[in-house]
Amino acid sequence: FSFYECGIRQDYFPDGIDLMPGDTVLDLGGNFGAFSVMAAQIVGAEGAVHCFEPAPQSQQRIRENARRNGIDNIHLHPVAVGGESGTIRFHTHTKSALSSIYDELDGRDMSAVSTIEVEIRSINDVMRDLPKVIHLAKIDCEGAEHDIFQEITDENLARIRAIVMELHNVPGKVNERLF
C-alpha cells in the first residue's frame, strides 16, 4: 500500500505541490523509502532528501532501495522526530508503516508490536541542521505530527514552503489544532 499511495496515486503530490531539480525535501517517517526515492529522483543530484526513520529494519530497506535505484542524494537520519530531544520507546509494528512512538493510535490493535528504545530529536533541533529552505516536508510519522507542530517555532515553520501530511488520531490530541 505504501508504494501504491506514493508511486501510483502520488498522494504526497496533490495539486499545487511540485518539486524541482535542486530542491530540498524533508521526509519525516521514511518507512521503506518509497517517497524518499521518488523525491530524490525528482530533485536530482543538485537536490537533497533528508529522510528521518527510527526503525532499524526500515533504515536498511531505505538504504537498499536507494542503492537499487542508483540514488545517492538521500541523507538518512536514523532517529525519530517529535517535540523534544532524548530517547523514547518506539513501537515497531509487523507492518512497518504502522510503527509509532504512541502505544494508542487510530484505535488500532497494537498487540503485534515489539518495543525498542530509539533516539528522538525535536523538530527545532532537526531544522537547525538543515538548509535554510525546505521546499517540501512530507510528514507521515504515526501521531508524532501533533508533537512536531506543537513545538515548531514560527521561524522554522516559515522555512518550509509546502507541507503534505497524514493525520492520526492520538488520545488526548486534537487534529483540528494542527491546522
N, C-alpha and C positions, 0 to 999 in steps of 0.2 A: 504493500500500500504506500509506503514512504516513497518508493521510486515512482509509482503512479502519480501521486499528488505533486511531486517535484518535476518529473520529466515529461509526463504526458499531459496532465491537467494544467501544469505550471501555476499552481495555487499561489506561489510566492511572487508572481509577476502579474498582478491584476492591472487593469487599465491605468495608465499613468506611471507605472513603475518600470523604468528602463535602466539597464546598466550599459556602460560604455567601456571600451578599452581604456585601461589606466585607472579605473575606479577602484575604491577600497570598499570591501564588504565585511560586515561583522555577522558571523553565524553563531548565535547562542543556542546550543543544543544541536550539535553536529550529527548525532546518531551515527549512521554509517557513511555519511559524506555525500549523499545524493545531491543535496542543494549546493554544498561547497564545490563539488566537482563541476556542476553546471555553471555556477557563478564564476569559477576560476577560468573556465573556457571562454566565457564572455569577456571578462576584464583583461584577459591575455597576460602576457609576460610583464607588461608595464603596470598591471594592477596587482592587487593582493586580496586574498580572502583570509580573515582571521577567524578560525574555527575553534570554538570552545566546547569541549566534550570531556566529562569526568570519568566515564566508564572505560576501563582498560580494554575490554573486548571491542568496543565501538571505536576507540582510538586506533587499534590495529586495523580495523576494517577501513577507516578513513585513509590511513597510510597506504594500504593495499589498493584501494580504489583510485587514489591519486596516482600511484605508480602505474597501474594498469592503463590509465588514461594519459600517461605521459605528462602529468601536471606537476609543476614544482613551485607554484605560487600560492599554495595553501599553507598557512602557518598554523599548525595545530598546537593549541594550548590545552594541556591535559588537566583542566580544572573546571569546576562548576562556577557559575556566575550568579550572584544574588545581591542582597542588600549590604552584607558586611563580609569582611575577610576573616579567614580562620580555617577550621576543619568542620566537617559536617557528615552526618550519616546519610548515605546515598543508597536508595532502594533500587536495586537492579532487577528489573522485570525480565521474564523469559522472552518477552517481545521488547527488544531494546528501545523502541520508540516510546514505551510507557514507563521507563525508569524515571525516578524523581527524588528530590530531596524531601518530599512530603509523603507521609505514610497514609494519608487520606487524600484522594484526588478524584474528582469527577465521579464519585461513587463507585469506582472500580474495585474489583477484587484484587487485593494486594497479597493474597496468600501464596502466590507463585513468585515471590521475590526473595532475594537474599540482600543482606545489608553490608556495605563496605564503608570505610572511612575515606573521605576524599578532601582535597583542598578546595576551598571556595574563596573566590575573590569578589569583592564588591564591584559593582558596575563602575563606580568612580575610580577605583584602583585600576581596573581594566582600561578605561578610557585614557588614563594618564600615559599609558604605554603605546597608544595607537596614534596614527596620523591625525592631523587636525580636522580633516573632513572624512566622515563616513558616509558614502553615497547611499548605501542600503544596509539596514540592520534587519536581519531575519531572526525572529525570536520565537523559538519553539522549545521551551525549557520546562515543560510539565509543571506549571504552577509558580516557578520562581519569577515569572514576569511581574507578579504582584510586588515582590520584594525589590526587584530591579527598579520599577517605576516609582516606588515609594521613596527610594533613596537617591536616585539620579539627580544631580544638580541641574539647574536651568542652563548653566554654561555647557555642560556635557550634552544635554539633550539638544541644544541648538546646533551642535556639531554634526548631528545626524540628519541627513537630507530626506530620507524616506524610511519608514518602518513597516514591515509586514510581520504579523504576529498571530499565533494561536492563543486563545484564551482558555483557561482551565478553571474549573470550579474547585476552590480550596475552602474548606470550612473556616469561617471567620473572615474571609476576604470577599470584597465586593467588586465584581468585574467592571461595573459602571465607573468606578473610581479610576480605572486605567485610562479612560477616555479624557 
